[in-house]
Amino acid sequence: MDPTSSACSVGVVTSNDLAAIDAMGWNINTDIYNNRGYTFTTAQAFALSGAAHIAAGVPEPASWAMMLFGFGAIGGAMRSRRKLGISFG
């Protein structure tokens, strides 16, 4: 969800944006509603939370091996045909 509800500068969260965040259910201090000139940059938010850029997870080699083995097993099962015990004679 994009909590920015107003036209704002890139990287700046205004009081209108914080009101939108509060409307989405996030906990926001109500003192910001009294100060309409309040701004809060994303750099300040990262400094407060200590958050850093988090890389996305990468599958482990064992997961890739299991997936390839599974595809191979399915392909082998589909390729092989059982001999039918029916004789027309």
Secondary structure as GFF3:
##gff-version 3
##sequence-region A 1 89
A	DSSP	beta_strand	12	14	.	.	.	ID=ss1
A	DSSP	alpha_helix	15	23	.	.	.	ID=ss2
A	DSSP	three_ten_helix	30	34	.	.	.	ID=ss3
A	DSSP	beta_strand	39	41	.	.	.	ID=ss4
A	DSSP	alpha_helix	42	49	.	.	.	ID=ss5
A	DSSP	alpha_helix	61	79	.	.	.	ID=ss6
###
